[in-house]
């Protein structure tokens, strides 16, 4: 049962990264708001995943915060890049 719960948190982590990307890519939220909320969500899900896999509390906290930040920052960067460049390509096609 513990492995099933851990895998559930891993799936929720993936969904939080995807929602963060789409929130920025489609302009639903500003990058700062989406990034901070995505970081909190992904860090929480990674913390629970790591803790349920048997890591100690400090190690699970470190894993959650550091990897949550890394993956969320990557998602925000990619989403912002494609959001900024999507309009440029459409405008060039119309001319």
QUIDANOR-V844011 format. One record per residue. N is the residue number from 0. RES is the residue in three letters. SS is DSSP state (H for helix, E for strand, C for the rest). PHI is phi in whole degrees, -180 to 180 (* if undefined). BURIAL is 1 if it has 16 or more other ideal C-beta (glycine too) atoms within 10 Angstrom, else 0. Layout:
BEGIN
n = [N | N]
res = [RES | RES]
ss = [SS | SS]
phi = [PHI | PHI]
burial = [BURIAL | BURIAL]
END
This chain:
BEGIN
n = [0 | 1 | 2 | 3 | 4 | 5 | 6 | 7 | 8 | 9 | 10 | 11 | 12 | 13 | 14 | 15 | 16 | 17 | 18 | 19 | 20 | 21 | 22 | 23 | 24 | 25 | 26 | 27 | 28 | 29 | 30 | 31 | 32 | 33 | 34 | 35 | 36 | 37 | 38 | 39 | 40 | 41 | 42 | 43 | 44 | 45 | 46 | 47 | 48 | 49 | 50 | 51 | 52 | 53 | 54 | 55 | 56 | 57 | 58 | 59 | 60 | 61 | 62 | 63 | 64 | 65 | 66 | 67 | 68 | 69 | 70 | 71 | 72 | 73 | 74 | 75 | 76 | 77 | 78 | 79 | 80 | 81 | 82 | 83 | 84 | 85 | 86 | 87 | 88 | 89 | 90 | 91 | 92 | 93 | 94]
res = [UNK | UNK | UNK | UNK | UNK | UNK | UNK | UNK | UNK | UNK | UNK | UNK | UNK | UNK | UNK | UNK | UNK | UNK | UNK | UNK | UNK | UNK | UNK | UNK | UNK | UNK | UNK | UNK | UNK | UNK | UNK | UNK | UNK | UNK | UNK | UNK | UNK | UNK | UNK | UNK | UNK | UNK | UNK | UNK | UNK | UNK | UNK | UNK | UNK | UNK | UNK | UNK | UNK | UNK | UNK | UNK | UNK | UNK | UNK | UNK | UNK | UNK | UNK | UNK | UNK | UNK | UNK | UNK | UNK | UNK | UNK | UNK | UNK | UNK | UNK | UNK | UNK | UNK | UNK | UNK | UNK | UNK | UNK | UNK | UNK | UNK | UNK | UNK | UNK | UNK | UNK | UNK | UNK | UNK | UNK]
ss = [C | H | H | H | H | H | H | H | H | H | H | H | H | H | H | H | H | H | H | H | H | H | H | H | H | C | C | C | C | C | H | H | H | H | H | H | H | H | H | H | H | H | H | H | H | H | H | H | H | H | H | H | C | C | C | C | H | H | H | H | H | H | H | H | H | H | H | H | H | H | H | H | H | H | H | H | H | H | H | H | H | H | H | H | H | H | H | H | H | H | H | H | H | H | C]
phi = [* | -66 | -67 | -63 | -65 | -63 | -67 | -62 | -67 | -68 | -66 | -64 | -61 | -61 | -66 | -67 | -68 | -66 | -65 | -62 | -61 | -69 | -63 | -83 | -60 | -94 | 77 | -70 | -135 | -70 | -63 | -66 | -66 | -65 | -66 | -67 | -69 | -66 | -66 | -62 | -66 | -68 | -65 | -64 | -67 | -69 | -61 | -64 | -61 | -65 | -66 | -71 | -79 | 108 | -74 | -71 | -60 | -63 | -68 | -65 | -66 | -65 | -62 | -62 | -70 | -73 | -72 | -61 | -66 | -62 | -69 | -69 | -62 | -66 | -63 | -65 | -63 | -67 | -62 | -67 | -62 | -72 | -67 | -71 | -94 | -69 | -68 | -66 | -68 | -66 | -66 | -69 | -69 | -70 | -81]
burial = [0 | 0 | 0 | 0 | 0 | 1 | 0 | 0 | 1 | 1 | 0 | 1 | 1 | 0 | 0 | 1 | 1 | 0 | 1 | 1 | 1 | 0 | 1 | 1 | 1 | 0 | 0 | 0 | 1 | 0 | 1 | 0 | 0 | 1 | 1 | 0 | 1 | 1 | 1 | 0 | 1 | 1 | 1 | 1 | 1 | 1 | 1 | 1 | 1 | 1 | 1 | 1 | 0 | 0 | 1 | 0 | 0 | 0 | 0 | 1 | 1 | 0 | 1 | 1 | 1 | 0 | 1 | 1 | 1 | 0 | 1 | 1 | 0 | 0 | 1 | 1 | 0 | 0 | 1 | 1 | 0 | 0 | 1 | 0 | 0 | 0 | 0 | 0 | 0 | 0 | 0 | 0 | 0 | 0 | 0]
END
